[in-house]
Amino acid sequence: MKLNTLLFLSTFGCSGGITGGSNKDIIGDTPDTLEDGADEEPSDEETPDEETPGEETPDEETPDEETPDEETPDEETPDEETPDEETPDEETPDEETPDEETPDEETPDEETPDEEIPPPDLTLAGPSAVYATSGSLLVSDGCNLQYERYTPYEPTTAGEVFFLHGFMRSKDEFTGIAEHLSSWGITATSVTMCHSSFIDVQPEQNAIDMVELADSLGAEEVVWVGHSNGGISALIAGNIAPDITSAVLGLDPVESTAGGGDAWASTLTAPVASLFGESDSCNDDNSGLPIYEMTTAVDLLRVTEADHCSFEAPTGWLCTLTCGRAKSIFSESYIASTITELTTAWAKLYLEPSFDATPWWSETGSVRQELEDVGAISSL
């Protein structure tokens, strides 16, 4: 009975009118299929499980997320590069190196001011205050010399300048330039000589008297500056007192009618220079020029449009009346300033070893070149 029931169930247990062979095949395969399905269904269920590891893969990728953490050192690498950014800071000294080189570049600029420092303006009064004293000296020939002495409060040299005036003139015509020299640190003395009148013209005796005065005042270094016939007496003084003579400067010198200057000029060993005015009757057509040309180490210059009175400072109405000339190019004050600065530079050149007179008394000097370029002076 049970066997029949099983056969019945096996025959009609599946729907669809399937033949026994077919059913047998299906029945026989069903366990395999179920087993396969069982295997597959767990596979489908395990697939999420497998995907779960896939979900865990991000967990495994968490190291990948940590990789940015590992990249954090990469982010820190810029921090390590910060020294690289500081390297420019280290390069800043390199940028400062030009700043350090800037002094090197400025060194020429520092030297340039030294080279470009203009010479002092000797046409103006110097920095020293001046005090004046008057005096007289009875010299050995019986003459009583009257003089004005200008002494700087701040002397720049122990040397002195003595001014020797011309025919019929006096100490008063050189007090202005004597005071000017003193303001530049040099003691200067203007003297009224005894033998320069209509009835008494003795250039040699005047020179002897001047040397005696210089000795009495204790002068050890002297620049003799002589105007007109006093220019000849200055040459003679330099000859008879070579031990105290530093230099001689003539201001439009004039040889006297008595002559005699040439005998002294050729033997003078001190440095000599002279400034000449335009040739006319008042300077006897530059009669002192050939005398000065006989001296050694001479520098002779003509001052354009200067008349015989231009070399006095101050001059007087008598000279202006008899010897004054009209000026068409340069003013009288400009001419006077030119004479003043050349005279001052000459005195300082030979009394102050530290003074640079190159701008005035060198042929290539800056001041001299300027004066020559405008036609204010010319070489003779």
HUVENLIN-V828007 format. One record per residue. N is the residue number from 1. SS is DSSP state (@ for helix, = for strand, . for the rest). PHI is phi in whole degrees, -180 to 180 (999 if undefined). D_CENTER is the distance of its C-alpha to the mean C-alpha in whole Angstrom. Layout:
n = (N:N)
ss = (SS:SS)
phi = (PHI:PHI)
d_center = (D_CENTER:D_CENTER)
This chain:
n = (1:2:3:4:5:6:7:8:9:10:11:12:13:14:15:16:17:18:19:20:21:22:23:24:25:26:27:28:29:30:31:32:33:34:35:36:37:38:39:40:41:42:43:44:45:46:47:48:49:50:51:52:53:54:55:56:57:58:59:60:61:62:63:64:65:66:67:68:69:70:71:72:73:74:75:76:77:78:79:80:81:82:83:84:85:86:87:88:89:90:91:92:93:94:95:96:97:98:99:100:101:102:103:104:105:106:107:108:109:110:111:112:113:114:115:116:117:118:119:120:121:122:123:124:125:126:127:128:129:130:131:132:133:134:135:136:137:138:139:140:141:142:143:144:145:146:147:148:149:150:151:152:153:154:155:156:157:158:159:160:161:162:163:164:165:166:167:168:169:170:171:172:173:174:175:176:177:178:179:180:181:182:183:184:185:186:187:188:189:190:191:192:193:194:195:196:197:198:199:200:201:202:203:204:205:206:207:208:209:210:211:212:213:214:215:216:217:218:219:220:221:222:223:224:225:226:227:228:229:230:231:232:233:234:235:236:237:238:239:240:241:242:243:244:245:246:247:248:249:250:251:252:253:254:255:256:257:258:259:260:261:262:263:264:265:266:267:268:269:270:271:272:273:274:275:276:277:278:279:280:281:282:283:284:285:286:287:288:289:290:291:292:293:294:295:296:297:298:299:300:301:302:303:304:305:306:307:308:309:310:311:312:313:314:315:316:317:318:319:320:321:322:323:324:325:326:327:328:329:330:331:332:333:334:335:336:337:338:339:340:341:342:343:344:345:346:347:348:349:350:351:352:353:354:355:356:357:358:359:360:361:362:363:364:365:366:367:368:369:370:371:372:373:374:375:376:377:378:379:380)
ss = (.:@:@:@:@:@:@:@:@:@:@:@:.:.:.:.:.:.:.:@:@:@:@:@:@:@:@:@:@:@:@:@:@:@:@:@:@:@:@:@:@:@:@:@:@:@:@:@:@:@:@:@:@:@:@:@:@:@:@:@:@:@:@:@:@:@:@:@:@:@:@:@:@:@:@:@:@:@:@:@:@:@:@:@:@:@:@:@:@:@:@:@:@:@:@:@:@:@:@:@:@:@:@:@:@:@:@:@:@:@:@:@:@:@:@:@:.:.:.:.:.:.:.:.:.:.:.:.:.:=:=:=:=:=:=:=:=:=:.:.:.:.:.:=:=:=:=:=:=:=:=:=:.:.:.:.:.:.:.:=:=:=:=:=:.:.:.:.:.:.:@:@:@:@:@:@:@:@:@:@:@:@:@:.:.:.:=:=:=:=:=:=:.:.:.:=:=:.:.:=:=:.:@:@:@:@:@:@:@:@:@:@:@:@:@:@:.:.:.:.:.:=:=:=:=:=:=:.:@:@:@:@:@:@:@:@:@:@:@:@:.:.:.:.:=:=:=:=:=:=:=:.:.:.:.:.:.:.:.:.:@:@:@:@:@:.:.:.:.:.:=:=:=:=:=:=:.:.:.:.:@:@:@:.:.:.:.:.:@:@:@:@:@:.:.:.:.:=:=:=:=:=:=:.:.:.:.:@:@:@:@:.:.:.:.:.:@:@:@:@:@:@:@:.:.:.:.:.:.:.:.:@:@:@:@:@:@:@:@:@:@:@:@:@:@:@:@:@:@:@:@:.:.:.:.:.:.:@:@:@:@:.:.:.:.:@:@:@:@:@:@:@:@:.:.:.:=:=:=:.)
phi = (999:-67:-68:-68:-62:-66:-66:-67:-68:-71:-83:-110:-78:-119:-86:100:63:-82:-70:-61:-62:-67:-65:-60:-63:-70:-62:-62:-85:-58:-59:-64:-64:-63:-63:-65:-61:-61:-69:-74:-63:-61:-63:-66:-72:-75:-57:-60:-63:-69:-71:-58:-59:-61:-71:-73:-54:-57:-64:-71:-78:-52:-59:-64:-69:-74:-55:-56:-64:-71:-76:-53:-59:-64:-69:-73:-55:-56:-64:-70:-76:-54:-58:-64:-70:-74:-56:-57:-64:-71:-77:-54:-58:-64:-70:-76:-56:-59:-65:-71:-76:-56:-59:-64:-71:-79:-55:-61:-65:-69:-74:-61:-57:-62:-76:-98:-60:-70:-68:-64:-84:-77:-77:-96:-64:-78:-80:-91:-73:-131:-123:-112:-133:-108:-159:-149:-143:-85:-87:-64:-89:93:-86:-101:-76:-103:-147:-118:-118:-114:-120:-78:-70:-124:-68:-107:-158:-87:-73:-138:-117:-118:-99:-116:-78:-98:-60:62:-115:-150:-62:-65:-80:-132:-67:-65:-73:-65:-65:-61:-60:-63:-65:-96:98:-116:-69:-134:-128:-109:-126:-95:-83:-90:-123:-142:-125:-58:-99:-149:-121:-135:-62:-70:-67:-60:-65:-63:-63:-67:-66:-64:-66:-61:-64:-68:-90:79:-71:-110:-135:-133:-108:-90:-120:-125:-106:57:-69:-65:-66:-75:-63:-65:-61:-68:-60:-63:-75:-83:-134:-66:-70:-112:-87:-94:-169:-134:-132:-98:-117:46:-66:-133:-75:-75:-63:-74:71:105:-67:-64:-68:-94:-63:-70:-102:-75:-105:-73:-61:-133:-146:-155:-109:-120:-90:-66:-67:-160:-69:-72:-109:52:54:56:-66:-82:-62:-63:-68:-70:-68:-82:-82:-95:49:-102:-132:-115:-131:-100:-97:-60:68:-74:-102:-63:-79:-63:-91:-93:-148:-92:-90:-127:-65:-67:-66:-62:-67:-92:-126:-65:-125:-70:-113:-115:-110:-118:-76:-63:-68:-66:-63:-63:-65:-62:-65:-62:-71:-68:-66:-63:-64:-65:-64:-68:-58:-102:-113:-124:-58:-84:-82:-97:-96:-53:-57:-100:-113:-100:-61:-105:-65:-63:-67:-62:-63:-63:-64:-72:-64:-89:84:-75:-137:-153:-80:-111)
d_center = (142:139:138:139:137:134:135:135:132:131:132:131:128:126:126:125:129:127:130:130:128:126:126:126:123:121:123:122:119:118:117:115:113:113:112:109:109:108:106:104:104:103:100:99:99:97:95:93:94:92:89:89:87:86:85:84:82:79:80:79:76:75:73:72:71:70:68:65:65:65:62:61:59:58:57:55:54:51:51:50:48:46:44:44:42:40:39:37:36:36:34:31:30:29:28:26:25:22:21:21:19:17:15:15:14:11:11:9:7:6:6:4:0:4:5:4:5:9:12:14:17:20:22:22:24:22:22:25:28:31:35:37:40:43:45:48:49:52:52:54:55:56:53:52:48:47:43:40:38:34:33:30:30:27:27:24:27:30:31:32:32:36:37:40:41:43:47:48:45:44:42:41:39:36:36:33:31:32:31:28:27:28:26:23:25:28:31:33:37:38:42:45:47:50:51:50:52:55:57:55:52:51:48:49:50:47:45:47:47:44:43:46:44:41:43:45:42:40:38:37:34:34:32:35:34:37:38:41:44:42:39:42:43:39:40:43:42:39:42:45:42:40:40:37:36:32:32:34:32:35:35:37:39:43:46:49:52:53:51:50:46:46:48:45:42:43:43:40:38:35:32:33:31:32:32:35:36:38:41:44:47:45:43:46:45:42:44:42:40:42:42:39:39:41:38:36:33:33:30:32:30:32:31:32:35:35:38:40:39:35:35:36:35:37:39:43:45:47:45:44:47:48:45:42:41:41:37:37:33:31:32:33:30:28:30:30:26:25:28:26:23:24:27:24:22:25:26:23:23:26:26:23:22:19:18:16:18:17:16:19:22:21:23:19:17:15:17:20:20:20:23:24:24:25:28:27:28:29:30:34)
